[in-house]
Amino acid sequence: MKSRWFARWFVPLGPLAMVLGIVSMGCNESAPQPQEAVTRVAEPGDVIDEDLMVALAQAKNFHHKAKVYMSDGNLADATASVRQILSLRFPAGAPEADDVRLDARALLAKLLVSQGQVEEAMRTVQEGLAQTTRESFFVANLYTVQGEIHEARAAQLDGAGQKTQAIDERRAAIAAYDRSIKINEKLQKQLMERR
């Protein structure tokens, strides 16, 4: 039972690691990349704010703690650890902060659903979506989680014999998945155009 639960609710927790890995490497998409040089002089745009690095490191550690707690089945402490990510202070305007928070909200919502707190999970997702300022993989992922929450609601309603409401929840799940798909398609198209 436990392994099915993890397979359903916890896909590999790579999105936060991806953000943290890219940022920690000091990537700057707009900086020209050398074609033949082995080394190059650092550009001012390559420097990452120390406050941002500290906040990202903290987020990474809380995320790792949550994974350890989850592997032990300690969902309450895993939930508390993820909530700490949401309370971190990031430098104003850092897009990485949005990505980290959206990823944390997705994980938090999954943890809440797994503990039977479906309505709190939906509030967590809706708060995240309300705060988004740009479309990203992390926004798309939050819509995917929203779809999963609608499916969980449908299952609860089916169990309670409320078939009509369950159908509505399944339709809402499909709408959330479609929104996620559209965002990812748009992002993929933009990436292809840059190449």
Steps between C-alpha positions, in 0.01 A plus 500: 500500500777743594688450172185564293438817699849631426474406134171689466584817691875545484658510160873563518556825683722640230349843420644673807832324450497618139449864601760481771749325274465751220526796733791357696696457178466872442326464166403812318292426191559840346878485533677384184653157536856450373528261209865397524644654815548275800475789743364851484501808716193530723248758389311720749177321406652166601511592867209370702387698798626351828159548665342298219761225536438475875122481451538236228734296720247515783222391268713211378568384857133518603412309184754229583365477855149457362619217273661321795185538710288373210723196456439420867125553461512803730263720302436754776868595525536489122209745475656728761831497313335596171307780674837640612597540134195723454606719792851570366589857409636547150636817341221705343430418136700176487324271249672204668300580814174460308615168357610365837174607666284354223689172520465496879126568471462206261677268741312639799167446325591138427598446860174651619293282266682192624397598852135546403516882505367544148343843549816644656696352210274680253541829689877454488491456123256786441714738709802407291318549172365836617855621567652398166645776289620296203441165339759237577546127540424550869166668429412217262594249769274677750210462256584129475483472878170688493371233262614228740314674783183514290542125441537443876182700559321292235605180674369631832171600340468162326551334837225714648262413216504853356550398137397830337746704707769237433448545126542878542827447687632270226414766241685758711797260513505478120482881473797535739702241305415678174623830646827332601538349154442837330758674716759230432426506127547879494828473692622222274420709191693795645799276570495361147487851352812599695703214353 
